[in-house]
Each structure stands twice: as structure tokens, then as C-alpha cells.
Amino acid sequence: MSQRQIIQVFQEYQKSRLHFVQTVADLASRPQNIEILHNAGAMAMLRALLLDVVPSIQQAAAVALGRLANYSAEMAEAVVKEDILPLLVHSLGLQNRLYKKAAAFVLRAVAKHSTGLSSAVVSCGGLDAMVICLEEFDPLVKEAAATTLGFIARHSATLTQSVVDAGAIPLLVMCLREPEMALKRTAASTISDICKHTPELTQMVVECGTITHLVQMINSPDTKLKRQVFSALSQISKHTVTMAEMVIEAEVLPAAVACLKHPDDHVRMNVASLMKEIVKHTPELSQVIVNSGGLAAVIDYLAECRGDLRLPGILMLGYVAAHSEKLAMAVVLSKGLPQLTLCLSQEHDHHIKASTAWAISQIGGHTTQHANAVAKAGLLPKLLQLYMNTGSSEDLQIKAKTALNSILQRCTDLPSLQPLLFDAPSNILKHVVCQFSKVLPHDSAARRIFVTSGGLAKVQEIKAKSDSALQKYIRVINDCFPEEVVRYYSPGYSEILLEKVEDYEPEVSKMK
């Protein structure tokens, strides 16, 4: 056999290996093939091909393994059990940029599933390898490494601390300054994942000047980058007053308020989340947002979105209103109550309704003026319905009840209270009757309406213990009317009158 024939044998073997690994990688891109490939022993074969002398075969094997691991936690566990991760990490420093990108994909595919699998990536040295990849010249390698770090960091504060200790933060901040848009997005996303856990971890991010770089990117035309930037700023702002103030001082507000009109739903939602995280800290920060037009912009935003997109806006209104009477009235004057009314009517998810009930409670719980504003918006019957509905979640029932109790104890708008006399259960009814007992003694017009609308008759039907607070309120109400009027509207009085009619002997019959 000639030398040419011998070489041809090796060439055919190489072509066969390349064809095999490329075919497996292609098959692994379709979910219906994953179990079949696994049962056929694909992982062990691919592991062997990671050691191949041909770089393109190594790369294709890594891509195939990444797709298998990406499919499910079970497949990722199988990759770990095959000792594939140490092999990948060990060979990273010796291979080209395409292999590094593919290896990062495998590590990311494993890490994304759970804290335990992320820990396996860290234990095999994958974290340090990814930090080194952040220093590569190729932006695609940097992007792949940053994405992997984000998947590791998002699981827990402990894993995030490992990412920080490995020196990732300064390199991620440098990635924000790179010209490639995809790399900027990924770096911002990973920074957001790091900042979501604790103030201490976030402080390390802030100390690298991250806020300034993030704010500078708000005006970028790239929608996906805007999403990640506002998400990261929101995660930074949520931890402490100082961090929220730093975000404000970076002059984020004018552009943020403008972005509440952005056509992308997630950009607007992340801006609303940012404002929610800022206002929750102090009345002063809330006032800054109100003065910047942020409150009015969020209320407009609530009118334009549905579902979970509304949630940060609803919570933002609640946090603003909770701080002071003045800020709660700012929500009222900015037409916040009509939007919250729509949220209760239009939304079906109980957690959104519960958050709305909480926000309404924060608005109406300050003074009589605030409570009456809530009542005149027609919210009391809606809250009562949510509380009494057996299909409402426990959290929704609790928040609706809390809102009712808080508002009813301050409400003096009797027309708004009247429907509750007929529908409320006893634990809510006592607050309603109490408010009537406070107002009726001093308002003759209200007393007349109370009689003609059936309110007095309804009060006479209420059964209360003789020594209860409810009985005391009923007695106060009855004392507002002549005794014969109270008796007339008492249950059974019509029968007494009929008996008197039957027993009455006219004067004509007496004369005969």
C-alpha cells in the first residue's frame, strides 16, 4: 500500500469523525432527538472527540454537548457525571476562539438549570476560566463568557460572591465600554444578575463606576440594551437609600421618564421598576420622582399596558402614597385612582389584584379626604367583592380586607358607604355603621336620605350583641330620628299596624 493510500485512510477517518460530530450537533438542536442521542451513548463519544487533534471536531463536539446540556437539568447532570467539564476547562487555554466560545456555551448550558449545577461549574474551575475569557480580544468570546457568568450569578448570593471574588466586575464594566452592542447587552444583564442579591455585592459593582456607564447608555437606539440597562439600575437602586440617590444623581430621570413612552413593553416595565425601587426608600426620593413628572408618566403607563407589565407601576403608586398625606394626595390629583380601578376590573391574576388593593389602602388610609377620594372612585364595593369572593386567593382576601378596614374608618362619604350596609359581612359592617353614627347626628340632609334610601330600615335588621360596639353605633343612629320613625322601620312593625287595623272599631259602628 502506497503512502498516498495510507494517508487517504486517515483523511477518510477524519472526514467521518467530522461528519459524525456535525450530524450529532445538528440532531441535538431538535428536542425530539435528545433522549435518543443520550440513550445511544452520544455523551461518551462526544467526550472522546473533545480530545481530537482536529480543532473543528473539538468545536463541533462542544457545541453538541452544549445543546444536550441545554435541553434539561437531567441532561446537564449527565454531562457533569461524564467528567466533561474539567476536560473543557483544562483545554480552554490551549484552543482557538471558536472552541472557547463553544466551551463557554457548554458551561452556560449546565449552569443555567440550578444552583447545584452552577456549583459544579465553579468547582471544576469554570468560573476562573470564564473570567480569563473576558480578557480575550474576540468580542464573541467575551460575550459567551459574560453570559455564563450571568447564569452562575443569578442563582444565589453565594455563587455571585464567587463571581465577584474571581475578579469579574471590573472586566464586565470594561465590556460596557466596548463598541459591540451584543457584548454591552450581555455585560449589563450579568451586572443586573450580580446586583439583585445583596447590598454588599451591589456596593462592589457601584464602586467600579458602573452607574455612570449604565446611565450613559440609556440614550442608545438599541432596545434590548435599554432593557438591560434599566434592569441593572433597578437592581442597584433597590438595596439602600444611598444607592438610589447615586442613581438619581447620575441624572437618570429625564431620560427614564421619557422612556416610559418607549414602544417596547419591557423597556417601559423596567423603567417603572426602577422608579418603584427608588420611591420606596424615602419621601424625599418619592418627591423627586413626582417633581420630575415620573408619577404622571407611570399613571399613563398603567393605562397603556396589561398583565404583569402593570405590576411595577401599581406598586410604585402604593410606595409613593405610603410615605405621606401630601404624596398620597399627589397620586389622587394625578388621576391614579381611576387607573387602579381599571386594574381591579381588567386584571384576572390574583397577585396583581392583591397589589392593587394594597396600593389603594396606602392612598386611602391617611385622612378623611383620602378615604373619601377612594370611596368616590367606586372602589369600596370592588374591594368588598374581592374580599367576599371564595375564589380569591388568601393574599388577595387579606389585602382587600385590610384596605376596607383602613379606608372605612376614615370615610365620611355616606352615598359611597350605603351599598355596603346591604352587602358587607359583620366584621366589615361594624366599620360602616360606625361611620354613619359619626356623620348622621350632624347632617340633617344625610338623615333624610338615609331614611328614604332604606338605610335606616336596614340598620334595624342588624342583629348585634347588646354590649357590642356595633349595638352602640346602632343606638347612636336611632337616636338621630324620632322614636315613631325608628319603630316604623323596625322589622315586624307592619304586622303590628295590620293587627291594629283589624282590631280597630270605626266610630260609625259605635254610633249604631
GIKA-V132190 format. One record per residue. N is the residue number from 1. RES is the residue in one letter. SS is DSSP state (~ for helix, > for strand, _ for the rest). OMEGA is omega as a letter, one per 20 degrees, with the letter a starting at -180 (* if undefined). BURIAL is b if it has 16 or more other C-alpha atoms within 10 Angstrom, else e. Layout:
N_RES_SS_OMEGA_BURIAL + N_RES_SS_OMEGA_BURIAL
This chain:
1_M___a_e + 2_S___r_e + 3_Q_~_a_e + 4_R_~_a_e + 5_Q_~_r_e + 6_I_~_r_e + 7_I_~_a_e + 8_Q_~_r_e + 9_V_~_a_e + 10_F_~_r_e + 11_Q_~_r_e + 12_E_~_r_e + 13_Y_~_r_e + 14_Q_~_r_b + 15_K_~_a_e + 16_S_~_r_e + 17_R_~_a_b + 18_L_~_r_b + 19_H_~_a_e + 20_F_~_a_b + 21_V_~_r_b + 22_Q_~_r_b + 23_T_~_r_e + 24_V_~_r_b + 25_A_~_r_b + 26_D_~_r_e + 27_L_~_a_b + 28_A___r_b + 29_S___a_b + 30_R___a_e + 31_P_~_a_e + 32_Q_~_a_e + 33_N_~_a_e + 34_I_~_a_b + 35_E_~_a_e + 36_I_~_r_e + 37_L_~_a_e + 38_H_~_a_e + 39_N_~_r_e + 40_A___r_e + 41_G___a_e + 42_A_~_a_b + 43_M_~_r_b + 44_A_~_r_e + 45_M_~_a_e + 46_L_~_r_b + 47_R_~_r_b + 48_A_~_a_e + 49_L_~_r_b + 50_L___r_b + 51_L___a_e + 52_D___a_b + 53_V___a_e + 54_V___a_e + 55_P_~_a_b + 56_S_~_r_b + 57_I_~_r_b + 58_Q_~_a_b + 59_Q_~_a_b + 60_A_~_r_b + 61_A_~_r_b + 62_A_~_r_b + 63_V_~_a_b + 64_A_~_r_b + 65_L_~_r_b + 66_G_~_r_b + 67_R_~_r_b + 68_L_~_a_b + 69_A_~_a_b + 70_N_~_a_b + 71_Y_~_a_b + 72_S___r_b + 73_A_~_r_b + 74_E_~_r_e + 75_M_~_r_b + 76_A_~_r_b + 77_E_~_r_b + 78_A_~_r_b + 79_V_~_r_b + 80_V_~_a_b + 81_K_~_r_e + 82_E___a_e + 83_D___a_e + 84_I_~_a_b + 85_L_~_r_b + 86_P_~_r_b + 87_L_~_r_b + 88_L_~_a_b + 89_V_~_a_b + 90_H_~_a_e + 91_S_~_a_e + 92_L_~_a_b + 93_G___a_e + 94_L___a_e + 95_Q___a_e + 96_N___a_e + 97_R_~_a_b + 98_L_~_r_b + 99_Y_~_a_b + 100_K_~_r_b + 101_K_~_r_b + 102_A_~_r_b + 103_A_~_r_b + 104_A_~_r_b + 105_F_~_r_b + 106_V_~_a_b + 107_L_~_r_b + 108_R_~_a_b + 109_A_~_r_b + 110_V_~_a_b + 111_A_~_a_b + 112_K___a_b + 113_H___a_b + 114_S___r_b + 115_T_~_a_b + 116_G_~_r_e + 117_L_~_r_b + 118_S_~_r_b + 119_S_~_r_b + 120_A_~_r_b + 121_V_~_r_b + 122_V_~_a_b + 123_S_~_a_e + 124_C___r_b + 125_G___a_e + 126_G_~_a_b + 127_L_~_r_b + 128_D_~_r_b + 129_A_~_r_b + 130_M_~_r_b + 131_V_~_r_b + 132_I_~_r_b + 133_C_~_r_b + 134_L___r_b + 135_E___r_b + 136_E___r_e + 137_F___a_e + 138_D___a_e + 139_P_~_r_b + 140_L_~_r_b + 141_V_~_r_b + 142_K_~_a_b + 143_E_~_r_b + 144_A_~_r_b + 145_A_~_r_b + 146_A_~_r_b + 147_T_~_r_b + 148_T_~_r_b + 149_L_~_r_b + 150_G_~_r_b + 151_F_~_r_b + 152_I_~_a_b + 153_A_~_a_b + 154_R___a_b + 155_H___a_b + 156_S___r_b + 157_A_~_a_b + 158_T_~_r_e + 159_L_~_r_b + 160_T_~_r_b + 161_Q_~_r_b + 162_S_~_r_b + 163_V_~_r_b + 164_V_~_a_b + 165_D_~_r_e + 166_A___r_e + 167_G___a_e + 168_A_~_a_b + 169_I_~_r_b + 170_P_~_a_e + 171_L_~_r_b + 172_L_~_r_b + 173_V_~_r_b + 174_M_~_r_b + 175_C_~_r_b + 176_L_~_a_b + 177_R___r_e + 178_E___a_e + 179_P___a_e + 180_E___a_e + 181_M_~_a_b + 182_A_~_r_b + 183_L_~_r_b + 184_K_~_a_b + 185_R_~_a_b + 186_T_~_r_b + 187_A_~_r_b + 188_A_~_r_b + 189_S_~_r_b + 190_T_~_r_b + 191_I_~_r_b + 192_S_~_r_b + 193_D_~_r_b + 194_I_~_a_b + 195_C_~_a_b + 196_K___a_b + 197_H___a_b + 198_T___r_b + 199_P_~_a_b + 200_E_~_r_e + 201_L_~_a_b + 202_T_~_r_b + 203_Q_~_r_e + 204_M_~_r_b + 205_V_~_a_b + 206_V_~_a_b + 207_E___r_e + 208_C___r_b + 209_G___a_e + 210_T_~_a_b + 211_I_~_a_b + 212_T_~_a_b + 213_H_~_a_b + 214_L_~_a_b + 215_V_~_r_b + 216_Q_~_a_e + 217_M___a_b + 218_I___a_b + 219_N___r_e + 220_S___r_e + 221_P___a_e + 222_D___a_e + 223_T_~_a_b + 224_K_~_r_b + 225_L_~_r_b + 226_K_~_r_b + 227_R_~_a_b + 228_Q_~_r_b + 229_V_~_a_b + 230_F_~_r_b + 231_S_~_a_b + 232_A_~_r_b + 233_L_~_r_b + 234_S_~_r_b + 235_Q_~_r_b + 236_I_~_a_b + 237_S_~_a_b + 238_K___a_b + 239_H___a_b + 240_T___r_b + 241_V_~_a_b + 242_T_~_a_e + 243_M_~_r_b + 244_A_~_r_b + 245_E_~_r_e + 246_M_~_r_b + 247_V_~_r_b + 248_I_~_a_b + 249_E_~_r_e + 250_A___r_e + 251_E___a_e + 252_V___a_b + 253_L_~_a_b + 254_P_~_a_e + 255_A_~_a_e + 256_A_~_r_b + 257_V_~_r_b + 258_A_~_a_e + 259_C_~_r_b + 260_L___r_b + 261_K___a_b + 262_H___a_b + 263_P___a_e + 264_D___a_e + 265_D_~_a_b + 266_H_~_r_b + 267_V_~_a_b + 268_R_~_a_b + 269_M_~_a_b + 270_N_~_r_b + 271_V_~_r_b + 272_A_~_r_b + 273_S_~_r_b + 274_L_~_a_b + 275_M_~_r_b + 276_K_~_a_b + 277_E_~_r_b + 278_I_~_a_b + 279_V_~_a_b + 280_K___a_b + 281_H___a_b + 282_T___r_b + 283_P_~_a_b + 284_E_~_r_e + 285_L_~_r_b + 286_S_~_a_b + 287_Q_~_r_b + 288_V_~_r_b + 289_I_~_r_b + 290_V_~_a_b + 291_N_~_a_e + 292_S___a_e + 293_G___a_e + 294_G_~_a_b + 295_L_~_r_b + 296_A_~_a_b + 297_A_~_r_b + 298_V_~_r_b + 299_I_~_r_b + 300_D_~_r_b + 301_Y_~_r_b + 302_L_~_a_b + 303_A_~_a_e + 304_E_~_a_e + 305_C___a_e + 306_R___r_e + 307_G_~_a_e + 308_D_~_r_e + 309_L_~_a_b + 310_R_~_a_b + 311_L_~_a_b + 312_P_~_r_b + 313_G_~_r_b + 314_I_~_a_b + 315_L_~_r_b + 316_M_~_r_b + 317_L_~_r_b + 318_G_~_r_b + 319_Y_~_r_b + 320_V_~_a_b + 321_A_~_a_b + 322_A_~_a_b + 323_H_~_a_b + 324_S___r_b + 325_E_~_a_b + 326_K_~_a_b + 327_L_~_r_b + 328_A_~_r_b + 329_M_~_r_b + 330_A_~_r_b + 331_V_~_r_b + 332_V_~_a_b + 333_L_~_r_e + 334_S___r_b + 335_K___r_e + 336_G_~_a_b + 337_L_~_r_b + 338_P_~_r_b + 339_Q_~_r_b + 340_L_~_r_b + 341_T_~_r_b + 342_L_~_r_e + 343_C_~_r_b + 344_L_~_a_b + 345_S_~_a_e + 346_Q_~_a_e + 347_E___a_b + 348_H___a_e + 349_D___a_e + 350_H_~_a_b + 351_H_~_r_b + 352_I_~_r_b + 353_K_~_a_b + 354_A_~_r_b + 355_S_~_r_b + 356_T_~_r_b + 357_A_~_r_b + 358_W_~_r_b + 359_A_~_r_b + 360_I_~_r_b + 361_S_~_r_b + 362_Q_~_r_b + 363_I_~_a_b + 364_G_~_a_b + 365_G___a_b + 366_H___a_b + 367_T___r_b + 368_T_~_a_b + 369_Q_~_r_b + 370_H_~_a_b + 371_A_~_r_b + 372_N_~_r_b + 373_A_~_r_b + 374_V_~_a_b + 375_A_~_a_b + 376_K_~_r_b + 377_A___r_e + 378_G___a_b + 379_L_~_a_b + 380_L_~_r_b + 381_P_~_r_b + 382_K_~_r_e + 383_L_~_r_b + 384_L_~_r_b + 385_Q_~_r_b + 386_L_~_a_b + 387_Y_~_a_b + 388_M_~_a_e + 389_N___a_e + 390_T___r_e + 391_G___r_e + 392_S___r_b + 393_S___a_b + 394_E_~_r_e + 395_D_~_r_e + 396_L_~_r_b + 397_Q_~_a_b + 398_I_~_a_b + 399_K_~_r_b + 400_A_~_r_b + 401_K_~_r_b + 402_T_~_r_b + 403_A_~_r_b + 404_L_~_a_b + 405_N_~_a_b + 406_S_~_a_b + 407_I_~_a_b + 408_L_~_a_b + 409_Q___a_b + 410_R___a_b + 411_C___r_b + 412_T___r_b + 413_D___a_b + 414_L_~_r_b + 415_P_~_r_e + 416_S_~_a_b + 417_L_~_a_b + 418_Q_~_a_b + 419_P_~_a_e + 420_L_~_r_b + 421_L_~_a_b + 422_F_~_a_e + 423_D_~_a_e + 424_A___r_b + 425_P___a_e + 426_S_~_a_e + 427_N_~_r_e + 428_I_~_a_b + 429_L_~_a_b + 430_K_~_r_b + 431_H_~_r_b + 432_V_~_a_b + 433_V_~_r_b + 434_C_~_a_b + 435_Q_~_r_b + 436_F_~_a_b + 437_S_~_r_b + 438_K_~_a_e + 439_V_~_a_b + 440_L_~_a_b + 441_P_~_a_b + 442_H_~_a_e + 443_D___a_e + 444_S_~_r_e + 445_A_~_r_e + 446_A_~_r_e + 447_R_~_r_b + 448_R_~_r_e + 449_I_~_a_e + 450_F_~_r_b + 451_V_~_a_b + 452_T_~_a_e + 453_S___r_e + 454_G___a_e + 455_G_~_a_b + 456_L_~_r_b + 457_A_~_a_b + 458_K_~_r_b + 459_V_~_a_b + 460_Q_~_a_b + 461_E_~_a_e + 462_I___r_b + 463_K___a_e + 464_A___r_e + 465_K___a_e + 466_S___a_e + 467_D___a_e + 468_S___r_e + 469_A_~_a_e + 470_L_~_r_b + 471_Q_~_r_b + 472_K_~_r_b + 473_Y_~_r_b + 474_I_~_r_b + 475_R_~_r_e + 476_V_~_r_b + 477_I_~_a_b + 478_N_~_r_b + 479_D___r_e + 480_C___a_b + 481_F___r_b + 482_P___a_e + 483_E_~_a_e + 484_E_~_r_e + 485_V_~_r_e + 486_V_~_a_b + 487_R_~_a_b + 488_Y_~_a_e + 489_Y___r_b + 490_S___r_b + 491_P___r_e + 492_G___a_e + 493_Y_~_r_e + 494_S_~_r_e + 495_E_~_r_e + 496_I_~_r_e + 497_L_~_r_e + 498_L_~_r_e + 499_E_~_r_e + 500_K_~_r_e + 501_V_~_a_e + 502_E_~_a_e + 503_D_~_a_e + 504_Y___r_e + 505_E___a_e + 506_P___a_e + 507_E_~_a_e + 508_V_~_a_e + 509_S_~_r_e + 510_K_~_a_e + 511_M_~_r_e + 512_K___*_e
